Amino acid sequence: MLIKKQRCHHQLVNVLFLGVFILALISCGGPPNWVKEGSGVLNQDDSKSIYGMGAIVGVKNEPLAWEAAENRARAELAKTFRSYTAYLMQDYAASTTAGNFTKSTEEQNVERAVKTFTAITLNGVRPVDRYKDEDTTTYYVLTKLSIEDMKAVLQQSEELDAEVRAYVQKNADRVFKQLQEEEAKRPGGL
């Protein structure tokens, strides 16, 4: 009888240990690395590619949220190539003191407006991964533009003449290297 109780106790301890281990694994899952890294030029596994990461939070309609996150990821990828940004900041501060100088009124107002415009057609951009943070209801989508895919799409493009297609294919690797160097210069870059 005592041996049976000891076995039951050991089995219970093993089950509890297994449960704690599984919970630890689940809680360590977290978001994929690309959520933290964001958009940019990456050269992983000898696959020269440009990635865009888009996110949206608070949208209850799940298909709409995924679509919006994907569109934002495409926009982030496009910003790697060309962006125009206008920035305006207005800062106002005032202090008014009453007649006997014992009371004053302070006020301030700071406004910031940023407008970014990107217009570019990118063929070959495709979503490659998705992640939903259940705690914050944030949807993330990662898009990818492979330089090799871009060259193949350009080769088949009828909008460009043969000379332009040949130039782009010839210079795509050089331009990718320049993008990679520029990304490395940015704070937090590669």
N, C-alpha and C positions, 0 to 999 in steps of 0.2 A: 504494500500500500504506500509506504514511504517512497519507494523507488518510482511508482507511478506519479506521485505528486511532484517529485523532482523532475521527471521527464516533462510533465505538463508545464512546470515552471520554466524549464529551459526552452520549450517550444514557444511559450508566451513571450519570453525574452527575445527569442529569435524573430518572432513575428513583429514585435515592437521595434526591434533594431532595423528590420527590413522596411517597415513603414517610415521610420525616421529617415532612413537612407533615401527612399523614393521621394519623400518630401524635400529633402536637401537637393536632390537632382532637379526636381521641378522648379524650385525657387532659384536655382543657379542658372536656369535657362536664359532669361533676359532677352533683350533684343539682339538681333544679329549685328555683327561689327559694322556693316555698311550703314546702319541707322546712325551710329556715332560718327562715322567718317564723312558721311554726306556725299556731295557731288564732287566730281573732279576727274582728272586724267589718271588712269591706272594702267600699269603694265604688269598684269599678273599672269603667270603661266604662259609667258611669251605671247599673250593675246593683247595687242595694243588696243585699248578701248577707252572711251569716255563715258562716264556714268553720271546720271542725274538722279537725285533722290528727292521725292516729293512727299509731303505729309499734309493731312487735314485732321482736325480734331472737332468733336462735338456734333458731327452729322449723324443723325439716327438712321437715315436711309442708306443701308450698307452698299448697294450697287452704286449709288451716287457718290458715296465717300470714296470707294475704290477708283471710280472714274476720275474724280477731282484730284486725288493723290497722283494718279498716273499722269494727268495733264500737267500738274505742277512739276512732276519729275522730268517730263519732256521740256518744260520751260527752263528748268534749272540746267539741263544739258545744253539747251540752245544758248543760254547766257554764257557758257564757256567760250562760245565763238564770237559773239558780238552783242554788246549791250550799250545803251545810252542811258545815263542816269542823271537826273536833275535833282538837286538837293537844296532845300531851303530851310533855314532855322530862324525863328524869331524869338527873341528873348526880351521880356519886359519885367522890370522890377521897380517898385516905388516904396518909399517910406514917408509917412506923414506924421508929424509930431504936433500935439495939441498945444495951446497957448502957454501953459505952465511947464512944458517939457517933461511931464511925468507920464504921459500916455502917448503911445504912438500906434499907428496902424501900418502894417506891412502887407504888401501884396506882390505877387509875382505871377507871371504867366510865361510858359515856355511852350512853343509849338514847333513841331518838326514835320516836314512834308518831304517825302521821297517818291519820285516817280521814275520807274525804270521801264524802258521800252526795248524789246528785242523782237526782231522780225527776221526769221531765217527759215528756209525749208530744209528739213533734214530727212533724208530717206534712209531707211534701215534702222531707225530707232525702235527698240522693242523692250517691253517690260521683261525683266528676268527674275524678279523676286518680289514678294509681298510679305508684309508683317503687320499684325494688328496688336496694339498694346491694349489689352482688355481693361487694365486699371484706369487708363486715361481716355479710352475710346479714340485713340489716335491710329489712323491708317497710314502706312508707309508703303511706297512703291519705289523700286529701283529700276531705272531704265538704262539701256546700254546701247552705245553706238560703236560697233567694231570698225576699226579702220579698214580691215579687209572687206567687210560687208559693204562699207561705204564705197570702196573702190569698185566692187562688183556691180552695185546699183548704178554708179556713174557710168560704167562701161555700157550698161543696157539703156541708159537714158537717151531718149530721142530729142529732148529739149536742148541738149548741148551738142555742138558739132564735134567731130572726131578730134580736132586739134585741142579743144578745151578739155575733153575727156582724157586725152593722153597726158596733158600737162598736170591735171589734178592727180591722176594715178601716179605719175612720176614724183610729184612733190608731197603726197599725202604723208609718207613716213617722216619726211623732214619737218613738216608742219606739226605732226604729232609730237615730235621731239621738242620743238619750240614750246608747244603748249605745256608739256611736262616740265620743262625748265621754268616757265613762268609760274606754274602751280607751286613748284618747290620754293620760289622766292617769297610767296605769300606767308604771313604768320600762320602757323599750324599747317603749312603745306607739306607735301610729301617729302 
